[in-house]
């Protein structure tokens, strides 16, 4: 008999495989950081830091207080590497062969543009490679702009462009980060034992990514699988169906959905438990806008009824919720969002505004759990004083402020 899941069961399964079903029962270690990255398969990088930068916040949501330096330590120790995946991501180093296969085939993000740019700017790229070969790893800031033009997101100096293009095609890798700035070095110095003959063929790499996406999502239709690593939708749909026909993926139905969902065999016992109502998340936490649970905005809407967007690129007068709102996860549901700012010099964690979703009861349990999460997040930021400026509904603000005092 085919396994049938409800959307609620699907949510519970997603949170379980993502490590958001229960709080960590011990003080986090560097090994826990690596295990969390392996569990998610990809940790998206973003530089906005009104609170902790996104990759650090994603890990805090799962691990609680931990040492942020462990993430960059893992990069320097070659336990993880950086490359384009869902977006720019930290990735487990054991997955490097998959991405190297796609680099060699020119099938990674922007590889076509990068190859054209490098062909048109061969002398610049060769000179930069020679400089790194002779002088060691470099940062973009090591090069002084000489063209008189202002800098900006879409107006990089030529050395920055060359570094990024060489990174995309895989000739350069990220050796380490210094104050979160990338430090680029030759691939052969970052991974000296690597040999391109070890790269699998492209078909194997694509199948591996489809299986990995299914493992990271719990149970997912093909379009969700495609979004996880930003693989082609049509190709991923074909691969997922072929894997299911071979028995490498299981399938299930979701009530009210026409399309099947695909389940990695390692997740099948959990999927059966979810179908029986035996999976329950007890976690209350704040999520990064780039957490795998919500980075696919359409999935968040379909699965949780959570209509979410990040408004940092929206002009201030047109923002509805705030600059960098964080979704609030409470015992298996996305119940609201808040707009925070960590004032590190003043020791204040400011919640500029907090909004509960329509239909969410502003009860004491939610207030108590959220107050604990806010205190934990604030302490981890080194900003122990929590200030809530605005809350909708106001009655919940009163409950929350009372809970924060105890």
GIKA-V971905 format. One record per pair of residues at least 24 apart in sequence whose C-alpha atoms are under 8 Angstrom apart, sorted by the first residue. I is the first residue (numbers start at 1). J is the second residue. D is the distance in Angstrom with one decimal. If there is no record, write none. Layout:
BEGIN
[[I/J/D] [I/J/D]]
END
This chain:
BEGIN
[[2/251/7.9] [2/252/6.1] [2/253/7.3] [3/251/7.6] [3/252/4.9] [3/253/6.3] [3/272/7.4] [3/275/7.7] [4/252/5.8] [4/253/4.8] [4/254/5.6] [4/255/6.9] [4/275/6.8] [5/252/7.1] [5/253/6.1] [5/254/4.7] [5/255/6.3] [5/274/7.5] [5/275/5.2] [6/254/5.5] [6/255/5.4] [6/275/7.1] [7/254/6.7] [7/255/7.2] [7/303/6.1] [8/303/7.8] [9/271/7.9] [9/274/4.9] [9/275/5.8] [9/277/6.8] [9/279/7.6] [10/218/7.6] [10/219/6.7] [10/271/7.9] [10/274/7.2] [10/303/7.7] [11/303/6.7] [11/304/7.5] [11/332/7.1] [12/274/6.6] [12/279/5.9] [12/280/6.2] [12/281/6.7] [12/332/6.3] [13/217/8.0] [13/218/5.6] [13/219/7.4] [13/270/6.8] [13/271/6.3] [13/274/6.1] [13/279/7.0] [14/216/7.8] [14/217/5.4] [14/218/5.1] [14/219/7.3] [14/293/7.6] [15/281/7.1] [15/293/7.5] [15/332/7.3] [16/279/7.7] [16/281/7.3] [17/215/7.6] [17/216/6.3] [17/217/6.8] [17/218/6.0] [17/267/7.8] [18/216/6.6] [18/217/7.4] [18/293/7.7] [19/62/6.2] [20/61/7.7] [20/62/5.9] [20/281/6.9] [20/283/6.4] [21/280/6.7] [21/281/4.0] [21/282/6.0] [21/283/6.0] [21/332/7.6] [22/281/5.9] [22/282/5.3] [22/283/5.3] [23/62/7.0] [23/63/7.2] [23/64/7.8] [23/282/7.5] [23/283/6.0] [24/62/7.2] [24/63/5.8] [24/64/7.3] [27/65/7.6] [27/66/7.7] [28/63/6.0] [28/64/7.2] [28/65/6.9] [28/66/5.6] [29/66/6.9] [30/67/7.9] [30/70/5.7] [30/71/7.9] [32/63/7.5] [33/59/6.9] [33/63/7.7] [33/70/7.4] [33/71/7.1] [34/74/7.5] [34/79/7.7] [34/92/7.9] [36/62/7.6] [37/90/7.9] [37/91/7.1] [37/92/6.9] [38/91/7.7] [38/92/6.0] [39/216/6.7] [40/216/5.6] [40/292/7.4] [41/91/6.5] [41/92/7.0] [41/212/7.1] [41/213/7.9] [41/216/6.6] [42/85/7.3] [42/86/7.5] [42/89/5.9] [42/90/6.0] [42/91/5.1] [42/92/7.5] [43/89/5.1] [43/90/5.1] [43/91/6.6] [43/291/8.0] [43/292/8.0] [44/86/7.2] [44/87/6.2] [44/88/5.9] [44/89/4.2] [44/90/6.4] [44/290/6.5] [44/291/7.5] [45/87/7.5] [45/88/5.6] [45/89/5.2] [45/90/7.0] [46/88/7.9] [46/290/7.9] [50/324/7.7] [50/340/7.3] [50/341/5.1] [50/342/6.1] [51/340/7.0] [51/341/5.6] [51/342/5.2] [51/381/7.6] [52/381/7.2] [54/288/5.8] [54/289/7.5] [54/290/6.5] [54/291/7.8] [57/287/7.2] [57/288/6.0] [58/287/6.5] [58/288/5.8] [58/290/7.7] [58/291/5.7] [60/377/8.0] [61/285/6.0] [61/286/6.3] [61/287/6.3] [64/376/7.4] [64/377/7.9] [65/376/7.5] [65/377/7.9] [65/380/5.7] [66/380/7.9] [72/176/6.8] [72/177/6.4] [75/175/7.4] [75/176/6.0] [75/177/8.0] [76/175/6.4] [76/176/5.1] [76/177/8.0] [78/190/7.9] [78/191/7.9] [81/174/7.2] [82/173/7.4] [82/174/6.3] [83/168/7.7] [84/108/7.4] [84/109/6.5] [84/168/7.7] [85/109/7.8] [85/229/5.2] [85/230/6.7] [86/227/7.1] [86/228/5.7] [86/229/4.3] [86/230/5.2] [87/229/7.9] [87/230/7.9] [97/198/7.0] [97/199/5.0] [97/200/6.7] [98/199/6.8] [98/200/6.8] [98/205/5.0] [98/206/8.0] [98/208/7.6] [98/209/7.9] [99/205/7.5] [100/170/7.4] [100/196/7.7] [100/199/6.3] [101/199/5.2] [101/200/6.0] [101/201/6.4] [101/202/6.0] [101/205/6.7] [102/202/6.3] [102/205/7.3] [103/168/7.6] [103/169/5.8] [103/170/6.5] [104/169/7.5] [105/202/7.2] [106/169/7.6] [108/168/7.7] [109/168/7.7] [110/168/7.3] [111/168/6.2] [111/169/6.2] [114/165/4.9] [114/166/7.5] [114/168/6.7] [114/169/6.9] [115/165/7.5] [115/169/7.1] [117/165/7.4] [118/162/7.4] [118/165/6.9] [118/166/7.7] [124/159/7.9] [124/162/7.3] [125/162/5.9] [125/166/7.7] [128/159/7.5] [128/162/7.6] [129/186/7.8] [132/185/6.7] [132/186/7.3] [133/186/7.2] [136/185/6.8] [137/175/7.5] [137/183/6.2] [137/184/5.4] [137/185/4.5] [137/186/7.6] [138/183/5.4] [138/184/5.3] [138/185/6.7] [139/181/7.2] [139/182/6.1] [139/183/4.8] [139/184/6.2] [140/182/7.8] [140/183/7.9] [206/236/8.0] [206/239/7.9] [207/239/6.5] [207/240/8.0] [207/243/7.9] [210/236/6.7] [210/239/7.3] [210/240/6.7] [211/249/7.6] [211/264/6.6] [214/262/6.5] [214/263/5.8] [214/264/5.5] [215/263/7.1] [215/264/5.2] [215/266/7.3] [215/267/6.7] [218/263/6.2] [218/264/7.2] [218/267/6.1] [218/271/7.3] [219/261/5.6] [219/262/5.3] [219/263/4.7] [219/264/7.6] [219/271/7.5] [220/260/8.0] [220/261/4.6] [220/262/5.3] [220/263/6.9] [221/259/6.7] [221/260/6.0] [221/261/4.2] [221/262/6.0] [222/261/7.1] [222/262/7.3] [224/296/7.9] [224/299/7.2] [227/296/7.1] [228/292/8.0] [228/296/7.9] [280/331/7.4] [280/332/6.8] [281/331/4.9] [281/332/5.0] [282/330/7.5] [282/331/4.6] [282/332/7.1] [283/329/7.3] [283/330/6.1] [283/331/5.1] [283/332/7.2] [284/328/7.4] [284/329/5.4] [284/330/4.2] [284/331/5.8] [284/369/6.1] [284/370/6.4] [284/373/6.5] [285/328/6.1] [285/329/5.4] [285/330/6.7] [285/370/7.0] [285/373/5.5] [285/374/7.9] [286/326/6.1] [286/327/5.9] [286/328/4.9] [286/329/6.1] [286/373/7.3] [287/326/5.5] [287/327/5.3] [287/328/6.4] [287/329/7.0] [288/326/5.7] [288/327/7.1] [289/324/7.7] [289/325/7.3] [289/326/6.0] [289/327/7.2] [304/333/7.1] [304/334/6.8] [306/334/6.7] [321/353/7.4] [321/355/7.7] [322/353/7.5] [330/366/7.3] [330/369/7.9] [330/370/7.8] [335/360/6.4] [342/378/7.7] [342/381/7.1] [342/383/6.6] [343/383/6.8] [344/381/7.4] [344/382/6.5] [344/383/5.8] [346/383/7.4] [347/382/6.3] [347/383/3.8] [347/384/5.9] [347/385/6.2] [348/378/7.7] [348/383/4.6] [348/384/6.2] [348/385/4.7] [348/386/6.0] [348/387/7.1] [349/378/5.6] [349/383/5.3] [349/384/6.8] [349/385/5.9] [349/386/4.8] [349/387/6.3] [350/386/5.9] [350/387/4.9] [350/388/6.2] [350/389/7.5] [351/386/7.4] [351/387/5.9] [351/388/4.7] [351/389/6.1] [351/390/7.6] [352/388/6.3] [352/389/5.1] [352/390/6.2] [353/388/7.0] [353/389/6.0] [353/390/4.6] [353/391/5.7] [353/392/7.9] [354/388/7.9] [354/390/6.2] [354/391/4.7] [354/392/6.2] [355/391/6.0] [355/392/4.9] [355/393/7.0] [356/392/6.3] [356/393/7.0] [362/393/7.7] [362/395/7.2] [362/396/5.1] [362/399/7.9] [363/396/7.2] [363/399/7.6] [364/399/6.4] [364/400/8.0] [367/396/7.2] [367/399/5.9] [367/400/4.8] [367/403/6.3] [368/400/7.0] [368/403/5.4] [368/404/7.7] [370/400/7.6] [371/400/6.3] [371/403/5.9] [371/404/5.2] [372/404/7.5] [375/404/7.6]]
END
